Amino acid sequence: MTDLRLNLGCGAQPMAGYINVDRFGTPDLSFDLETFPYPWEDNSVAEIELHHVLEHLGQQTDVYLKIIQELYRICQPGATVHITVPHHRSDRFFHDPTHVRPITPVGLSMFSKRLNREWQESGKAFTLLALYLDVDFELTQCS
């Protein structure tokens, strides 16, 4: 296990103790998060920060799903991914023309194999993305 921590899409908000990554400005690493594969090894990252980033990425569904797969690939078991986004019904979301996708708790829950299996067994009509993509994230907190 490593203690590698990434601040993806850092913008003008670099964080001490993290590799700050963005395609604009002067980050530690200049990288486009819609480019694959990501430049980190499998199971190498302990923590990822995505602060007001994910809603700007993956306008095309296949790109968004590949981002989720890459995040999962680089995370070591037990890694933490902190995602902060504007509420999908807020003016902050709607007024920014660079926002391409609403991010919701239910949408993120679709990347949990545990929930996918529960939904499958109960016949719920949710897309089983975690099973299809072979990713397994658990939403632990939403505020």
N, C-alpha and C positions, 0 to 999 in steps of 0.2 A: 504494500500500500504506500501511496505517496501523499504528500500534503499539497499537491498542485492545486491552485485555486485560480479560476478564470473569471474575469469581469468582461463578459462578451457584449459588444456594442457599447463600450464605455463612454463614447462621446467625450465631452469635456469634464467627465466625472471619474478620473482614475482613482483606484483604490489601492492603498498601501498593502503589500503582501499578496497581491494578485498580479497575474499577467493581464494587462489591460489591452483589449483587442477591439479594433474598429477599422472600418475602411476609410474613414475620414479623420482629419486632425493629425495628432502626433502621439498615437498610442505606443505601447511597448511593441506590439505586433500589428502591422497593417494587414488586415485580412477581411475579405468579403464573406460573411456568414451564409451566403447563398451559393458558395462554391464548395464543392465536395471532392475528396474527403477533407475533413478538418485535419489540421496538422499536429494532432496529438495521438498518441498510441491508444490502443484499446485498453479500457479499465485503468486509465492513468490519472484521472482527475477526481479530487476529493470534494470540490465545491465549485459551483457555477453561479454567478450573478447575471441575471438578465433584467436590468432595471429600465423599463419603458423601451424595450427592444423588440420583443416577439411580435407585437402588433404591427411592426414595420416590415416583417419578413414573410416570405412565402405567399405572395399573392396567388401564384399557381399552386393548386393543392399538392401536386407531386413534389414541389420544392419544399413546402411546409412540412410534409410528412418525412422527407429526407432530412430536414433539420432535426426533427424529433429523433429519428434513427441515429443520426450522428451524435446528438447529445447523449443518448443512451450508450452508444458504442464507446465513447471516451470516458464515461463515468465509471469509477470503480464501484464495487458492491458497497452499498450504504452511503453513497455520495448524496450530497444535498444540492438541489437546484432551486434557487430563489428566483421566482418570476414575479415581477411587478408590472402591471398593465393598468390603463385607465378602465373604468367600468364601461362595458360595451354599450350602455345606453346613455353615457354622459356626453355633454357638449365637448369635453376634452377629447373624446374619441372621434366624434363626428366632424369636428371643425378642422382637424389636422389632415390635409390631403395626402400625407405620407403614411397614414394608417391604412393598411391593406386587409387586415383580418381581425375580427373581434376574438378575443381570448376569454373563454368562460371556464368556470370550475367544471361544468359538465363536459365541455369539450376536452379539457385536460384529463378528466377521469376516464375518457375513452382509451387512454394509454396505460391502463391498469389491467394486467392479466386477471387478477382476482375478480375485479368487477366485470370484466368481459365474460368470465366463466359463469358468474352469478346471473348476468343478463341472459346468457345463452341458455342456461338451465331453466330460467323462469319464462323464457320466450319473449323477453322484451325486445323491442325493435330499435336497439342501439347498434351502431356500427362497431364491430369488434376489432378496432384498430390495433390494440396491443397484440392480439393474437395474429392478425394479418402481417403486422410489421415486425413481430418478434422484439417488442420493447416492453418494459415493465416498470412504469412509474406509479408511485402512490402519492396522491394529493394528501398531505398531512395537515395543512393549515390554509385557511382562506379568510381573508379579512377585508 
